[in-house]
Amino acid sequence: MTGASLTYRVDDRRTLRALKRLEGLGKSRALMAQIGETLVQSTRERFHQSRDPEGRRWQPLNPAYAAGKRGRKILVEAGMRGGLMGSIAYRAEDDRVTVGTNKVYAAPHQFGAVIRPKNAARLVFPLGGRAVFARQVTIPARPFLGISADDRREIGRVFEDTVDALTRQR
């Protein structure tokens, strides 16, 4: 995923031993896929709440930009199915899951950025019905990728449910 991503990797020794047993049963990748689904849903919910993984509200939009934007949500354009939120996906492996997006504009939103012109003295863009000329534009970080405390609890529940289901089958 070239835009922005995070990888959740099991690093607790006890959990790793259990994961190895699941791997031997051919179930570890399925578990990581369930965790991936959980993290994708949690990440998409952050877009609806305009909050980072720690629960902090994202910095508000520039009022002039917000006035001309389609939709009221930050990082969400009304009527756009393939936008940033819709592009969040996961890739599961035996001992990890990567959640992210291939949108090239994801990283500036996740981490923040300063945009400067490449081939001109100023950036030129419409804002509030007029042309704006700027030497640079600062995009504040609005983290959407991450693992919250609720995510950690849910990952634990998914893991336990998977182990419980497998032990009932034996």
Wavefront OBJ file of the C-alpha trace (Angstrom):
o trace
v 0.000 0.000 0.000
v 1.774 3.081 -1.230
v -0.375 5.820 0.353
v -0.206 5.161 4.094
v -0.437 2.002 6.169
v 0.175 0.444 9.534
v 1.081 -3.118 10.327
v -0.271 -4.936 13.362
v 2.143 -7.696 14.243
v 1.774 -10.104 17.099
v 4.707 -9.555 19.460
v 3.592 -11.012 22.792
v 5.381 -14.377 23.364
v 2.330 -16.181 24.689
v 0.165 -14.914 21.861
v 2.876 -15.795 19.326
v 2.935 -19.395 20.606
v -0.833 -19.610 20.238
v -0.602 -18.058 16.779
v 2.000 -20.653 15.764
v -0.407 -23.392 16.850
v -3.136 -21.749 14.764
v -0.702 -21.539 11.864
v -0.132 -25.288 12.172
v -3.888 -25.760 11.847
v -3.985 -23.460 8.824
v -6.028 -20.850 10.720
v -3.598 -18.007 11.469
v -4.150 -16.122 8.219
v -7.922 -16.344 8.707
v -7.471 -14.878 12.188
v -5.343 -12.036 10.794
v -8.032 -11.417 8.158
v -10.663 -11.095 10.903
v -8.405 -8.659 12.731
v -7.928 -6.786 9.445
v -11.698 -6.507 8.967
v -12.019 -5.228 12.540
v -9.339 -2.565 11.983
v -10.793 -1.473 8.631
v -14.212 -0.940 10.226
v -12.678 0.930 13.159
v -10.666 3.138 10.794
v -13.738 3.964 8.704
v -15.627 4.845 11.880
v -12.914 7.423 12.652
v -13.820 9.241 9.443
v -17.441 9.451 10.596
v -16.391 10.693 14.041
v -13.560 12.976 12.782
v -11.292 11.547 15.485
v -7.833 10.020 15.667
v -7.115 6.567 17.165
v -6.670 8.157 20.608
v -10.137 9.728 20.416
v -8.958 13.309 19.848
v -10.978 15.412 17.423
v -9.303 16.294 14.161
v -8.400 19.926 13.617
v -11.334 21.728 11.963
v -11.257 22.680 8.311
v -10.429 26.160 7.132
v -13.883 27.854 7.113
v -13.454 29.129 3.536
v -12.578 25.612 2.359
v -15.416 24.054 4.377
v -17.957 26.441 2.817
v -17.221 25.164 -0.701
v -16.751 21.507 0.192
v -19.199 18.788 -0.817
v -20.338 17.411 2.515
v -19.624 18.508 6.056
v -17.249 15.763 7.231
v -13.490 16.232 7.361
v -11.620 13.992 4.859
v -14.941 12.799 3.415
v -16.459 14.155 0.211
v -20.205 13.657 -0.178
v -21.062 11.218 -2.948
v -17.512 9.888 -3.340
v -17.465 6.111 -3.068
v -13.802 5.714 -3.940
v -12.444 8.403 -1.662
v -9.960 8.005 1.130
v -12.369 6.364 3.579
v -13.605 3.900 0.946
v -10.052 2.933 0.004
v -9.106 1.581 3.441
v -8.246 -2.104 3.054
v -6.166 -4.812 4.716
v -3.642 -7.477 3.689
v -3.411 -10.501 5.991
v -0.365 -12.725 6.426
v 0.275 -15.554 8.884
v 1.645 -13.354 11.689
v 0.548 -9.833 10.759
v -2.048 -7.702 9.077
v -1.422 -4.441 7.249
v -4.206 -1.853 7.095
v -3.982 1.189 4.872
v -4.726 2.795 1.543
v -3.039 3.229 -1.808
v -4.255 6.832 -2.177
v -1.192 9.035 -2.675
v -2.786 11.867 -0.710
v -3.275 9.690 2.388
v 0.133 10.319 3.962
v -0.209 14.140 4.074
v -3.531 13.738 5.880
v -2.250 11.038 8.248
v 1.010 12.784 9.171
v 0.482 16.396 8.113
v 2.460 18.150 5.409
v 3.647 21.462 4.068
v 2.885 21.837 0.360
v 5.157 24.142 -1.630
v 5.135 24.910 -5.358
v 7.545 22.890 -7.507
v 7.765 25.012 -10.630
v 6.352 28.398 -9.652
v 6.780 31.057 -7.011
v 3.330 30.394 -5.551
v 0.597 27.821 -5.356
v -2.669 28.890 -6.973
v -5.996 27.337 -5.993
v -9.647 28.342 -5.606
v -10.910 28.973 -2.095
v -14.137 30.658 -1.074
v -14.978 31.610 -4.649
v -11.697 33.381 -5.376
v -8.171 32.486 -6.446
v -5.654 32.199 -3.631
v -1.906 32.601 -4.136
v 0.280 31.105 -1.414
v 3.956 30.339 -0.904
v 2.946 27.214 0.987
v -0.040 25.443 2.490
v 0.099 23.490 5.726
v -2.115 20.429 5.988
v -2.530 19.494 9.647
v -2.134 15.857 10.659
v -5.490 14.138 10.969
v -4.488 10.572 11.841
v -7.000 7.966 10.785
v -4.737 4.901 10.882
v -3.784 3.459 14.240
v -4.857 1.024 16.905
v -6.990 2.427 19.689
v -7.548 0.935 23.129
v -10.947 -0.285 21.882
v -9.220 -1.876 18.879
v -6.826 -3.729 21.188
v -9.738 -5.095 23.212
v -11.561 -6.121 20.040
v -8.440 -7.823 18.658
v -8.190 -9.778 21.915
v -11.847 -10.767 21.631
v -11.398 -11.907 17.998
v -8.348 -13.936 19.011
v -10.157 -15.557 21.953
v -13.257 -16.303 19.858
v -11.108 -17.980 17.207
v -9.262 -20.113 19.758
v -12.550 -20.992 21.510
v -14.164 -22.021 18.225
v -11.206 -24.218 17.306
v -11.053 -25.914 20.695
v -14.814 -26.662 20.529
v -14.246 -28.372 17.160
v -11.669 -30.783 18.577
l 1 2 3 4 5 6 7 8 9 10 11 12 13 14 15 16 17 18 19 20 21 22 23 24 25 26 27 28 29 30 31 32 33 34 35 36 37 38 39 40 41 42 43 44 45 46 47 48 49 50 51 52 53 54 55 56 57 58 59 60 61 62 63 64 65 66 67 68 69 70 71 72 73 74 75 76 77 78 79 80 81 82 83 84 85 86 87 88 89 90 91 92 93 94 95 96 97 98 99 100 101 102 103 104 105 106 107 108 109 110 111 112 113 114 115 116 117 118 119 120 121 122 123 124 125 126 127 128 129 130 131 132 133 134 135 136 137 138 139 140 141 142 143 144 145 146 147 148 149 150 151 152 153 154 155 156 157 158 159 160 161 162 163 164 165 166 167 168 169 170
